[in-house]
Amino acid sequence: MKKNYIILLSLSMIGFANAQENENHIDEVEIHARSKVTKEREEFKKHAQSTEIISEYEINRNNPAFIEQSLGTMAGVQVEKRTQLGGQRIVIRGYGNDQKFNNWGVKMYLNNIPLTGADGVTILDDINFGLINRIEVIKGPAATLYGGGSGGAVRLYMQPESKKGVFISEQFNTGSFGLFQSSTSATSVGENHSITANYGHIGSDGYRPHGKSIKNFYNITGEFKLNPNQKISLLASHGNSLEQVSGQISYDDYYNGIDNGNFAYIRRGAKTKFITSRVGIGHDWKITPNFNNNTTVFYTGTNGERIAAGANETSSFSNYGLRSVFNFNKDWKHFKNQTEFGIEVQQSQSNITNYRYKSVKNTEEPVLRPLYDGSYLKNTNNQSNYFAVEKITYKPWDLMFLAGVSINQIKYNREDLLALPGLFVINGKDYYNKNLSFDKKFKAVASPHFALQKTWKNQIFNLSYSEGYNAPTSATAFISGLNVTNDNLIAEKAKMWDFSIQGLIKDSSIDYQFSLFNINIKNKLTQLGGRIPNAEQTPYTYWANTGDQKNKGMEISVGYSHKPENLFISKIQPFISFTYNNFKYSNFSTYLKEDGKKADVYVYDGKNVIGIPKTKLSLGLDFETKIGLYWQNTYNYIGSVYTDFANTNKVKGFGLLNSKIGYKHTFNQWDLDIFLAGNNLTNQINYTFLFYGNNINDSDQDNQYNNPAVYTDITPGASKAYFFTGFSLKYRFNN
């Protein structure tokens, strides 16, 4: 009934719009609104489903390294992080917080390079967010163009400079918690080239005990025009990231503003360290006036080290492949045809050693278990996506119909490098009587996308249906604690109806977006907990298809750009974004598994989805003056959330007030921007990361919460106001 209502409402609006419009004339849209709106409208038309953009202006409302502050202002998007500058997890329309760490279910890109590996997992610690100058978020299943992903797609961009000349620039920040941040760039832009080289550094002692962050980045981005029809793009980067990990604390400590960290993490020197090299080379070719191709080949190599309360892990990871997209456009008298088709293939390989710590109490030094209690695995993952999208536009009505489909497949192989005969035979006893090797291949999945889009004057109406899927990864498809393959797992699927309007009103100075959506997720993949009965009661986790999830919601974003006449203030720019979520479980149940047997089944039908607030609100108010002074204010509120499936533990919501005041001026060949900023100005207790569902309760005896009834699944944010100041200086050489 609701689907029919949405369809009827959409068609009624389209019909009304067409009746009001001159059949032979389509108004040209002149943009007077916020600077991001032109590109946002373009991407909304392209993807034909709810799409929003964070421009360089929005990113720089705060320190770009605190990406959660800027991206979190977007309706329908949450960003969590485990440390001050790392462990980011992006959640879109309630999807993406299923794993304890990293990102899963949301596809991510840097320029045209997939950040998401062939196993479907994304790590963002090695990204220099200080160089990102645009972020696009496609909300909900976006499998047609971007492969598997029930949550959607996030595209990060480091765009080349377009203004001709030779530039050098320096950006510097310092502030609370020992923050020291610098970014040095050299840029050359000519008739046929644009190239920038950058070195970036950021370090902080952190607002938590054992919370230091140190990152160093080297980046080269460029674009080179070969001839009027061809150009080459380049992105090359090298990053070294170290994040100390303080671990989770109890709710009592959190609400009382006490943060001593988690002793089990701190005593073991918990940290995450990544050394990453990444390169992507793209070729854009206008083959004919109506037909072009864009192809990118890419490679990423990462050496990682992770120390947590229970494990010491090292890894060597590589991911490589290509993405190639063809576009064909053709105009007839009354019709316009746009065809987009292509392929994305990638393969990742990794060697991972994982040594386990003993759960012991009050030891001076961490105690490792024998080598045969750990693992040494070689993984090979392959993912391929083939897609095609057809758009037909009836030009007199500016009415577009889209039909698209993608074919997605994933497979992987894991080889247990410790499963060698006799390797751990001691006095005739085999202490490694297992083999964690296995192969897995999932059937190819077809994911369709249909949309009906109508443009009427400055308004764009869009009704779409899209599907996405997430296949189990190599890590989820095996229960290490029981030494068995998780053969019963099947891929989860998501189906979304989305009705969205994006428009400009009142002489195009007010922009808005409005979305209603309904996402049904089938065969939800969930991480569960259990115990193996042995001397140490070693905890283990496994994955299961636990049922269905129904995500219904509304998103509203409004912005206004006003330029007063004959006043000291040159621009006033407020914005608001509001999210309402009604996310519920359906046919959803979990069970604890012991020795491979089912036990204690729990049913959670009708319960609220964990980690997702009913409401989320962002407000902004900016002022610019004619002499260069500016003042930017942001307030982000997130409502209360449940952390357990039974909805017995509710974490209170909070609101953060941030403000930035600065001065911009251009003189001779110099551009100067100097500023002072403060975050959490009202001293609110807040969190940055939560463990959800069965991913709770730190059972290690070496922490200070050694009580099974005390949950330690909360990572607090800075509970007091903190500040930073800095400048950006650019010098333009004479041509």
Secondary structure, 3 states (H helix, E strand, C coil): CHHHHHHHHHHHHHHHHHHHCCCCCCCCCCCCCCCCHHHHHHHHHHHCCCEEEEEHHHHCCCCCCCHHHHHCCCCCEEEECCCCCCCCEEEECCECCCCCCCEECEEEEECCEECCCCCCEECCCCCCHHHCCEEEEEECCCHHHHCCCCCEEEEEECCCCCCCEEEEEEEEEEEHHHEEEEEEEEEEECCCEEEEEEEEEEEECCCCCCCCEEEEEEEEEEEEEEECCEEEEEEEEEEEEEEECCCCECHHHHHCCCCCCCHHHHCCCCEEEEEEEEEEEEEEEEEECCEEEEEEEEEEEEEEEEECCCEEEEEEEEEEEEEEEEEEEEECCCEEEEEEEEEEEEEEEEEEEEEEECCCCCCCCCCECCHHHCEEEEEEEEEEEEEEEEEEEECCCCEEEEEEEEEEEEEEEEEECCCCCCCCEECCEECCCCCCCEEEECCCEEEEEEEEEEEECCEEEEEEEEEEEECCCCCCCEECCCCEECCCCCCEEEEEEEEEEEEEECCCCEEEEEEEEEEEEECCEEEEEEECCCCCCCEEEEEEECCEEEEEEEEEEEEECECCCCCCEEEEEEEEEEEEEEEEEECCEEEEEECCEEEEEEECCCCECCCCCCEEEEEEEEEEECCCEEEEEEEEEECCEECCCCCCCEECCEEEEEEEEEEEEEECCEEEEEEEEEECCCCCCCEEEECCCCCCCCCCCCCCCCCCCCCCCEEECCCCCEEEEEEEEEEEECC
